[in-house]
């Protein structure tokens, strides 16, 4: 395999990830409506902790665990920021 072929594969994965992240944010919009109606906090520390543990357990290659967990931390941080901005 050459560099361009690998990069094309990465581009395909990135395209799939973008679609999945958009779907995730559509679900976050539904969460925002519920939190707004029930006057709930944006941050749910237990939920985030449990999710990160679950994600770490799903990683098949232990060498990738920290990177993937950190990526999810960023996703959740950005989700919280989106929720906070939307709830203003």
KATA-V76631 format. One record per helix or strand. SS is the DSSP state (hx for helix, st for strand). FROM is the first residue (numbers start at 1). TO is the last residue. If there is no record, write none. Layout:
SS|FROM|TO ; SS|FROM|TO
//
This chain:
hx|3|37 ; hx|45|58 ; hx|62|87
//
